[in-house]
Amino acid sequence: QVQLVESGGGLVQAGGSLRLSCAASGRTFSGVHMGWFRQAPGKEREFVAAISWIAGSTDYAVSVKGRFTISRDDAKNTVYLQMNSLKPEDTAVYYCAAPRLARTWARRREVSAYGYWGQGTQVTVSS
């Protein structure tokens, strides 16, 4: 059974930092890219960042580029999201996700391209 478990969320003041982790179990995710999404109350789930299998490529939403950094440690089957210079508008539940199929990098920004999701971790940024 595949499981993705996020951790590291919490309450932080604007300008602060948090590091989210996503630990995967049940299968290895080598060969597939990994993504982070977020969902604020009353809004649709949106793409935040993705990292390719070999970690040579990353992609970020415009709203977080330059402030967030995605990374992965395949030996630990873990993906990270370092979030700096946090803003109140970053407040949301953050989810990590993995596709069921390899070679789907072209669809990395699409929610429907991911078949495995974590339970989410709350990030709240106060002004």
N, C-alpha and C positions, 0 to 999 in steps of 0.2 A: 504494500500500500504506500503510495507516494504521499509525502507530507512536506509542506513548506511552512516553517514557523518563523514569524518575524519577532523581533525584539528591539528594544532601544528607544521606543517612543516615550513621550512625556510632555511635560509643560516647561516651556522655556520663554524667556523674554525676547522681544524683537532684537535682532542683531546677534543672538546667541547661536549655538551649534548643537547638533545632535548627530549621532551615528546609528543608523539602523542596520541590523543584521538579518539575514534570511538563511536559516539552516535547512538544507534539504536532506531528506532521508527516503529510503524505499527504492531509490534508483540513483544512478549517477547522472548528472546533467552535463557531463562532458559531451561535446558535440552539438549542443543547443545553446542558443542565446538565452539570457535571463533579463527580465524587465521589472521595473518598479512603476506602479500606478498609484493614484490617490483619488479619494472621493470625499468631497466636502458635503455637508448637509444640504439636501435639496439640489445637488448637482450630479451630473453624470461622472462616472469613473473616467479619469483622464491619464494619459501617458505622462510619465515623469522622465524616465531614463531607461536605457537598455545597453547591454554589453554583449559583444559577440563571444563565441566559444573560445577563440584563441586570445580573447581580451585585447585584440589589436584594434578593435573598433568600438566606439561608444557613440551614443546618440542621446541628446537631451531636448526636452521641451524648451522653447524659447524663454519661458517664465523662470526657469531654474538654471539655465546655462550660465556658467561662470561662478555659481554659488554652490551647486551640488556636484558630487563626484561619485560615480559608480565604479565598483571594482569587484573582483571575484577571486576566490581561492579554491581552485578545483580540488586540491588535496583535502580540503576541509568541507567540500561541497557547500560552500557558503558564499553568499553575495552580500555586498555592503553598499550602503548609500550614506556618504558623508554629506551632511547638510550644514552649510555655513551661512552667515548673514541672513538668518531666518526672518521672515516677514509674517505679519498676521494673516495674510492671504495664503500662506503655506499651511495653515491649519486644515487638517483632514485626517482621515484614516488612510494609512499607507499600506499597500499590498505589494508583495513580490509575486512574481508569476513566471511560469516556464511553459513553453509550447510542448505539445505532445510529439511533434515531428521536428526533425532536424532540417536545416537549410530553409528556414522561414524568416530569415533576417529582414527580407524586404517588407514583411508585414509586422515589424517589431512595434509599431505604434498602435496597432489595432487590438482592442480588447478581445475580440473574437478569435484572434490568432493564438491565444493562450488557453491551454487546457488544465493547467494546474495553478491553483491559487492558495496563498496563505490566508490565515484568518484575519489579518490586518493588525496594525498597531497605531494607536492614536497619537497624533502630534498636534499639540496646541501651542500656538505662539501668541503671547500676550503683548499688547502695545504699551 
